[in-house]
Amino acid sequence: MELHHGQTVERIIRRNGYSITELARLIQVNRRSVYNWFNQRHLKPEIIFRIGSVLNYDFSSEFPSLFVKGEITSKNTITYAETMPENEPELEIEHIVWRDKYIDLLERYNDLLHYCMKNKS
């Protein structure tokens, strides 16, 4: 049976007592994105890498096919094995950050509209 990436990451996060809110703040995404990641069967290696970096956790034992065994970068973090052009992971992460900021802004705008409609009556 194939490993469910999102559920595995969620289990590790909760087992180690990390707050989803704090994780989202550290990664600079909204909580909804984190919960969406938990529902995904396959997560991109850079997302798992980001979570592991923020939590100071090595996911290479859970996902050995995604990480290069024993290869450590100069920042003492495990590198992921996915073969991508050098700038693509950063662009993907930047895309995720901006998308999450946009969603957060829409949610706050929606809350404001509800508040105005409620107080108008």
C-alpha positions as CSV (number, residue, x, y, z in Angstrom):
1,M,0.0,0.0,0.0
2,E,1.2,3.5,-0.9
3,L,2.2,5.9,1.8
4,H,-0.2,8.9,2.2
5,H,2.2,11.9,2.5
6,G,-0.3,14.3,4.0
7,Q,-1.4,11.9,6.8
8,T,2.1,11.0,7.5
9,V,3.2,14.6,7.9
10,E,0.2,15.4,10.0
11,R,0.9,12.4,12.3
12,I,4.5,13.6,12.8
13,I,3.5,17.2,13.5
14,R,0.8,16.2,16.0
15,R,3.0,13.5,17.7
16,N,5.7,16.1,18.3
17,G,3.2,18.5,19.8
18,Y,3.5,21.3,17.2
19,S,0.6,23.7,16.8
20,I,-0.9,24.0,13.3
21,T,-1.3,27.7,13.8
22,E,2.4,28.1,14.7
23,L,3.5,25.9,11.8
24,A,1.4,28.0,9.4
25,R,2.9,31.2,10.8
26,L,6.5,29.9,10.5
27,I,6.0,28.6,6.9
28,Q,4.1,31.8,6.1
29,V,0.9,30.2,4.8
30,N,-2.6,30.1,6.2
31,R,-3.9,27.3,8.3
32,R,-6.2,26.2,5.6
33,S,-3.2,25.4,3.3
34,V,-1.7,23.2,6.0
35,Y,-5.0,21.3,6.4
36,N,-5.2,21.0,2.6
37,W,-1.7,19.5,2.6
38,F,-2.8,16.9,5.2
39,N,-5.5,15.7,2.8
40,Q,-3.1,15.2,-0.2
41,R,-1.9,11.7,-0.9
42,H,1.3,13.1,-2.6
43,L,3.0,16.2,-1.4
44,K,5.7,18.0,-3.4
45,P,9.1,17.3,-1.9
46,E,9.7,21.0,-1.4
47,I,6.6,21.3,0.9
48,I,7.8,18.4,3.0
49,F,11.3,19.9,3.0
50,R,9.9,23.3,4.2
51,I,7.9,21.7,7.0
52,G,10.9,19.6,8.1
53,S,13.1,22.7,8.0
54,V,10.8,24.8,10.1
55,L,10.2,22.0,12.6
56,N,13.8,20.9,12.6
57,Y,12.6,17.4,11.7
58,D,14.2,15.0,9.2
59,F,11.5,13.4,7.0
60,S,14.0,11.3,5.1
61,S,13.2,8.2,7.1
62,E,9.5,8.5,6.3
63,F,10.1,9.5,2.7
64,P,13.4,7.9,1.6
65,S,12.5,8.2,-2.1
66,L,12.1,11.9,-1.9
67,F,15.4,12.7,-0.2
68,V,19.0,12.0,-1.1
69,K,20.4,9.7,1.6
70,G,23.3,11.2,3.5
71,E,23.6,14.3,1.4
72,I,23.7,17.4,3.5
73,T,23.8,20.9,2.2
74,S,25.9,23.7,3.7
75,K,22.9,24.7,5.8
76,N,22.9,21.3,7.5
77,T,19.5,20.4,5.9
78,I,18.7,17.3,3.9
79,T,18.3,18.0,0.1
80,Y,15.4,16.5,-1.8
81,A,16.0,14.2,-4.6
82,E,13.5,15.5,-7.1
83,T,15.2,16.6,-10.2
84,M,14.0,20.1,-11.1
85,P,15.6,23.2,-12.5
86,E,17.5,25.0,-9.8
87,N,15.1,28.0,-9.4
88,E,11.8,26.0,-9.8
89,P,11.3,25.0,-6.1
90,E,11.7,28.6,-5.0
91,L,9.2,29.7,-7.6
92,E,6.7,27.1,-6.6
93,I,7.1,28.1,-2.9
94,E,6.7,31.7,-3.8
95,H,3.5,30.8,-5.8
96,I,2.1,29.0,-2.8
97,V,2.9,31.9,-0.5
98,W,1.2,34.4,-2.7
99,R,-1.8,32.1,-3.3
100,D,-2.2,31.7,0.4
101,K,-1.9,35.4,1.1
102,Y,-4.6,36.0,-1.5
103,I,-6.9,33.4,0.1
104,D,-6.3,34.9,3.5
105,L,-7.2,38.4,2.1
106,L,-10.4,37.0,0.6
107,E,-11.4,35.3,3.8
108,R,-10.8,38.6,5.8
109,Y,-12.8,40.5,3.2
110,N,-15.6,38.0,3.5
111,D,-15.6,38.3,7.3
112,L,-15.8,42.1,6.9
113,L,-18.7,41.8,4.6
114,H,-20.5,39.5,7.0
115,Y,-19.8,41.9,9.8
116,C,-21.1,44.9,7.8
117,M,-24.2,43.1,6.8
118,K,-24.9,41.9,10.3
119,N,-24.5,45.5,11.8
120,K,-26.5,47.1,9.0
121,S,-29.7,45.3,10.0
